[in-house]
Amino acid sequence: MSLEELYDSEAFRKHGHELIDMLADHLSVIKDHDGKKVIDYVSPDENYKNWDTAKLTSPKEIFKAFLDNSIHLHHPKYMGHQVTVPAPMAALAAMEGMLLNSGGAIYEMSAASSTLEKWVVDQLKGYFGFDQGDGIITSGGTLANLTALICARNVKAPENVWVEGQTEKYAFMVSEEAHYCIDRAVRVMGWGEAGMIKIPVDQHYKMRTELLEEYYFKATQEGIKVLGVVGSAPTTSTGIYDDLVSIGEFCQKKNLWFHIDAAHGGPAAFSDKYKYLMHGAEMADSITVDAHKMMMVPSLTTFLFFKDSKNSYKTFAQKAQYLWSAADEEWYNYGKRTMECTKIMLSTRIYTMLKLYGVEVFEAYLDQCYNTAKLFADMIVESKDFDLAVTPHSNIVCFRFMGDSTVDTNDLNRKIRNEILEQGQFYIVQTLLKDKVYLRVSIMNPFTVRVHLEELLGQITLIAQRSLPK
Ligand SMILES: *Cc1c(COP(=O)(O)O)cnc(C)c1O
């Protein structure tokens, strides 16, 4: 094929229409999913072999193969990991961004996406009490958390680590239930295992903030300088929000950086009903919010908000003469403030949602998912066969089938989850809480309703009864 043919606009039009038609048909799974699987699980090795021998020639066949070999988030029986069910307009905006390929470090190369990066941050920062603040959009919560911690070190460390390297020992205090990427971030920064001081959780899986003082004192005695505390809003396993007010007060008292990892549940701030969960956010220095979790925007699209706009320039105090001048705070050259240099057009997909539907649409989505999780928790409590790990704060519900004394409950629940995966009618995951295996559901799909949840519990009961000794 010639390069001229490769870029032919009419071929693009034709195959683009085919693709959109196929995806539009696929979207009907929201309403009509009888007999359709959420996931058609095949082992990784078998999958590799299938792709290796696949006879795919046309774009249509290739695109269809991607669809057929993917998990279907739009299926209302998808209740697995916390990845959003993308809104069609957000996905179309993202698709446009892929062809324009105009995002990035410097304004000239990204006029729309850089300007809108500021605009969407300006629209949303006030919900977190950051009216005077600022923010960036970056590729994922993992990267946003690392960015926040690097900034915290630059602001709070007693030496100029960015220029001279570090000679002291530093740490962040964080709940033992925090997402593993916090641990990864402190190790990337060279703080080692001791760089993450894990605060135990109470029986509701919340950080025991009354222990902060004691752990802080102990670290100081050991010559470790605590630079800040990370609150989870919520934690990943159980979906429980930390007491952000208590953490905020502690940080103020000790002059520490307060970062909130609200990758999952930050958008509760947009909801009249659930914004109480984010109470205390206004005391934070920085907040991570994934738009690809509870904002219907495709992955990876993550906000990192800063309460003090100046701090957003302190993460990467670096000069690159070929990209930008030495002048300090150019809001429009985002490469100064993000880990990425070249960047995907991220702001345009959020702008599309905000401009077309307003922030209320994020509230509607979050309320729907959180309400359905509460309903599910009530159903579990009412059933004698199931045990609920903790009353949910969010759309994450952990529960287990109890069985009887003749079986190992952990084995039983592992088996249940494996069979559910292999059947493919539902997609749920599992987690380990205090050495107990729990089934874990995240209500990510706003079209998941009571009948689906009843069916799920019925299916689990069937599998369990087959597994129990007669
Ligand atoms: C999902 C999640 C992360 C990781 O975010 P990615 O966008 O997947 O990199 C970090 N922290 C919490 C609390 C999360 O829920």
Ligand as a Chemical Component Dictionary entry (heavy atoms), coordinates in Angstrom:
data_LIG
# 
_chem_comp.id                   LIG 
_chem_comp.type                 NON-POLYMER 
_chem_comp.pdbx_formal_charge   0 
_chem_comp.three_letter_code    LIG 
# 
loop_
_chem_comp_atom.comp_id 
_chem_comp_atom.atom_id 
_chem_comp_atom.alt_atom_id 
_chem_comp_atom.type_symbol 
_chem_comp_atom.charge 
_chem_comp_atom.model_Cartn_x 
_chem_comp_atom.model_Cartn_y 
_chem_comp_atom.model_Cartn_z 
_chem_comp_atom.pdbx_ordinal 
LIG C1 C1 C 0 -7.544 3.517 40.809 1  
LIG C2 C2 C 0 -6.830 4.133 41.934 2  
LIG C3 C3 C 0 -5.506 4.547 41.796 3  
LIG C4 C4 C 0 -4.715 4.304 40.533 4  
LIG O1 O1 O 0 -5.165 5.125 39.526 5  
LIG P1 P1 P 0 -4.834 4.793 37.979 6  
LIG O2 O2 O 0 -5.593 5.855 37.277 7  
LIG O3 O3 O 0 -5.346 3.420 37.723 8  
LIG O4 O4 O 0 -3.367 4.915 37.795 9  
LIG C5 C5 C 0 -4.911 5.163 42.864 10 
LIG N1 N1 N 0 -5.564 5.345 44.013 11 
LIG C6 C6 C 0 -6.844 4.967 44.192 12 
LIG C7 C7 C 0 -7.515 5.214 45.496 13 
LIG C8 C8 C 0 -7.522 4.349 43.152 14 
LIG O5 O5 O 0 -8.795 3.970 43.316 15 
# 
loop_
_chem_comp_bond.comp_id 
_chem_comp_bond.atom_id_1 
_chem_comp_bond.atom_id_2 
_chem_comp_bond.value_order 
_chem_comp_bond.pdbx_ordinal 
LIG C1 C2 SING 1  
LIG C2 C3 SING 2  
LIG C2 C8 DOUB 3  
LIG C3 C4 SING 4  
LIG C3 C5 DOUB 5  
LIG C4 O1 SING 6  
LIG O1 P1 SING 7  
LIG P1 O2 DOUB 8  
LIG P1 O3 SING 9  
LIG P1 O4 SING 10 
LIG C5 N1 SING 11 
LIG N1 C6 DOUB 12 
LIG C6 C7 SING 13 
LIG C6 C8 SING 14 
LIG C8 O5 SING 15 
# 
